[in-house]
Amino acid sequence: MSATTPAALADRLAGTAPPTVLDVRLAEDHAACRIPASLNQCVFEMGFLDELGKQVGDPATPLVVVGSSARSHEAAMAAEKLARASFTDVAILEGGLAAWVDEQRPTEGDGHPTDPAGPLDGSHDIDLEASTVTWTGRNLLNHHNGTVGLKSGRLVFDSGRLVGGRIDFDLADLRCLDLAGSDLHDVLIAHLHDHDFLDLERFPDASLEITAADAIPPAAPGSPNLRVTARLELKGCSHEIEFDAASGITPEGRAAAQASFAIDRTRWGILYGSGRFFDRLAGHLVNDLIEFQVKVVTT
């Protein structure tokens, strides 16, 4: 594959045998601003090559692939896919559409793509259907994983910045996914509910109270961008924990965040099977760390 400059592409487009300009950005970005007469096939779509074949047909067709900018890799990704699919005349527009626009070359489109709603402010309830909490407990050779129900929750924002929030768990709605449908499922859940673990009869409530959320710079979308400090109340004990979260705004304008972290259950008085507190546990050994994966989405 080769590269071409905006000036060279403009000359080719004005010639007698212009290449096909293939814009591989998101469809909404192409609709907002594009090189005139360019085709669009988003490289992130799983059917990229199949759909492109319907539009282009002949793999010998001269193609100039257009991405977003010099920083963004979608044009290079598309060019590699095209080369592997035996397209023989493929060039990449250096600097992408940003370079074309910087040189004030002609574009068409309906303006900037629609961004999510502006910065969130105030308190926003958590969508209990879209939000999930999963857990994993282990011993030396095995593990169980499941879910914890949610009673309620909210996140609090100040001009788009997360400043607080609370999640109330429904410990009665505790499930083990790997034992679902087995007679052992209810046996394990009853064991987790009794005084060996959660002691649900005495301590039915559990919650996570967010006390601070500090930005982690620099963080690309999809990477952890918040360092969250919270207090976890469990089995009548309340202790501070910290974890990193990847947060953002969905296309519908809802706040969303995901985090993975582990806690030492013995800090909350859950001692059953801990090698730090019992001798000779044999097959009853249970790791102290419990892992959690949390996804929170606001309404």
Secondary structure, 3 states (H helix, E strand, C coil): CEEECHHHHHHHHHCCCCCEEEECCCHHHHHHCECCCCEECCCCCCCHHHHHHHHHCCCCCCEEEECCCCCCCHHHHHHHHHHHCCCCCEEEECCHHHHHHHCCCCCECCCCCCCCCCCCCEEEEECCCCCEEEEEEECCCCEEEEEEEEEEEEEEEECCEEEEEEEEEEEEEEEEHHHCCCHHHHHHHHHHHCCCCCCCCCCCEEEEEEEEEEECCCCCCCCCCEEEEEEEEECCEEEEEEEEEEEEECCCCCEEEEEEEEEEHHHHCCCCCCCCCCCCCHHHCCCCEEEEEEEEEEC
